[in-house]
Amino acid sequence: MNPQAAGQTADAAALYLAALQERLTADGCTVTSPHWRDHRVVTGSRADRKVRWFGTKAELFVFAAAVPAIDAATLGDFTVWAMEYAKSLRGGIPGARNAALVLPALISGHVRPEAVRWAAQDARILDTTLISRPITIETAPAGIRTTMYRGRTAWGGMFTSHVLEKAALYFP
């Protein structure tokens, strides 16, 4: 890839990240900007409680960073980091009518096919208290392509429609 094309894809990823921050803020999320490796991360979090969840509080954490390229190893590392970070931010007692859902997203103009497959494969669970759905966002000249697991999970399945609704809002 030539340097000009690399710059354009980096700009597209940065623009997507800025727009994501606006969508998170508009939805009432608390937004912060920690760092992962050398990358600024946009983090949004919110808590919801619904009768149909039998009064359980669902905490949703969104982590997104623009990177030069996404492969399965990088997405895996970012997912682990995001889940650990979310675990450190959680309110309440894990498992005691509290659920944590994590959307770790990497944004790039260059997404390797194995990263796309890994994101679409299944949700990830940490200590049975956090459920994540890793996301890849490819900002290619042909358009934006978002990939994540959209199926149900055995643990936390009653939150599936909520997390998919929020993912569609944040990552159109």
N, C-alpha and C positions, 0 to 999 in steps of 0.2 A: 504494500500500500504506500502511496506517495505521502509526503508530509502534509500536504494540503488536505487530502482526504482524511488523514488521521486527525487533523485539527477540527475538521467539520464533524466527525463522529464524536469527538470529545465535547465539542460545543453542544451537540444535540443531546448528549447524556446530561450535561450540566443544566441545560434548559429543562429537561424532563424532571430532574431533581428539584429545581426551583419551583416548577409547577406542582410537583407532589407536595412540597412544603406548604404551598398555598391551599391545596385540597385538604390536607390534614388540619390546618388551622381553621378553615371554613367549617369543618365537621366537628369542631370543638375539642380537638386533641391538644394536649400539652406538647409543644414541639421544642426539642433541644438539638444540639449539634455536637455530639462527642466525636472522637476519632477512632478509627480502626486502621491499624498499620499507618500509612501516610495519607489516608483518605478521610475527608470530612463525611460524617454520616448524618443524615436527617433522621431524627427519631421522633415518632409521634406516639402518644399513649392516651388511652381513655378507658373508662370503666363503665360498664352497663349492667343493669340488673333487671330481669324481666320475670313476670309471673310464670310464663311458660317454661322457664328454667328453674322453677320451684324456688325462687328467691336467690339463686346462685349468682354471685358477681362474676362477670366475665371481664377480665382485663385484657385489652388488646394493645400489643406493642408492634409498631412498624419501624423497621430499620432499613434504610436505603443509602447506597453509596454508588457513585459513578466511578468505574474502573476502566483501565485501557482495554482489558479483555477478560472474559469469563470462561473458566474451565470448571470441571467438576470439583477439583481439589480446592480452588479458590472459593467456590460457592459453599462447599462443605465447611471450610474454615470460618467463613463469614457467618454461616448458620449457627455453628457452635458458639462463636463469640456473641452473637445476638441473643441466643438462648441464655447463656450465662449472664449477660448484661441484664436481660429482662428479669431473670431470677433475682438479681441483686436489687431491682427496683420494685418488685412486687409488694403490694400492700396486703395486710391480713395474713391469715394462717393458710399455707398451701393445703389444698384438699378439703378445707373446712368451709364448704360453700363458696369457694373461690376457684376460678379457672383462669389460666393464663394462655393466651393465644398469641403467637409470634409470627409476623410476616417479614422475614429477612429478604430483601430484594437487592440484587446487583444490577446496575444499568451500564450498558456498553454498546458500542457499535459492532463489537466482535464477540459473539457468543458461540462457543464450541458446541457441537451437537451433543456431546456427552453431558454437558451442563444442562442442556434443555431436557434431556432424558431423565437426569437425576432430579431436577425440579418437578417434573411431571409424575414421577414414580410413586410417591407416597408422602404422607405427612411424617414428621420426625417428632419423637417424644423424648423428653428429658426428665428423668426421675418421676415419671407418671404425673407430673404437675404442670408441665409446659408442653404445648403442642405447637409445632411450627410448620408452616407451609412455605418453603423456600421459593423464591420467584426470580426468574431471569427476565430482563427487559432489554430487548435488542432494538437500538435506535438506528436502524439502517436507512439508507436513502429511499428504499422501497416502502418504508413505513415502520411503525412500531409493532413489535411482536412480543406479547407477554405470555410466559409459560409458568404454570403452577399446578399443583395437585388439586383437583376440584372434587374429588370423591369424599366419601364419608370416612370417619375414623371410628375405631372401636371405643377408644377412650375420648370423651369430650364430643361425641357425635351430635349431641343436641345443640351444639354451637355452630355446626357446619354452615347452616344458611346465613347466620349472622356474620361469620368471618368471610364467607364468599361474597356477601353483599358489600361489606366494607372493602374487600380487595378490589371489587369491580369499581367502586367509587374512587379509590385511591390510585389504582393502576389501570386506567381505561385503555 
